[in-house]
Amino acid sequence: MNSRRKKRLTLAVALIAGVAGIASLLLYALNSNLNLFFTPYEIVNGKKDTGEKPEIGQRIRVGGMVTEGTMVRDPNSLHVEFEIHDAFGGAITVTFDDLLPDLFREGQGIVAQGVLISEDTIEATEVLAKHDENYMPPEVAEAMGKTHEKLDYSEQKQTEGYKYQ
C-alpha cells in the first residue's frame, strides 16, 4: 500500500470515528433531556400495555386532577405540596418550590414536569394549569377518560338569544 492510500484510509477512519462520536454524544444528550408522560396510575402501577414504571430520579411529566383538600402551603416559603389523581384510581404527591400559575386551583387538571423522587412523589420544576374551563391537555384528557367535542358556537349563540343573519 502506498503512502497516498494510507493517508486516505487514515482520513476516512478518522472521519467515521468523529461522526460516530458526535452521534453518540447527541443521542446521550437527547436521552437525558427526554420527558416521558405518565398518569398517576401509571407511575404507581406501570403502563397498562408494557408494565413499564418510571425509575426514581427519572425526569417525567405527569398529568391529572388536583385532589381537593390536599394542598398544603408552607407559610414561610413558596413550597407547596398537593396530590393529583386520575380516573383509574392512581394518586401521587407533587412538591413544588415556586409560584403556581394564576389559574391553578384544586379540582383542576394540571401537568407537572419534574423528577420522580420516590415511588409516589414527584418534585416538580414546572406546573402548567389549563387556561379555561373548556380546555384540557390531550394527554390529561386521554388519561382522565374524557372525550372532547368541539364547541359549536352557532348553537351556543342561539341558546343565548342571539340571531344570525
Secondary structure, DSSP 8 states (H G I E B T S, - for coil): --HHHHHHHHHHHHHHHHHHHHHHHHHHHHHHT--EEE-HHHHHH--TTT-----TT-EEEEEEEE-TT--EE-TTSS-EEEEEE-TTS-EEEEEE-S---TT--TTSEEEEEEEEEETTEEEEEEEEE-SSTT---HHHHHHHT-------HHHHHHHTT----
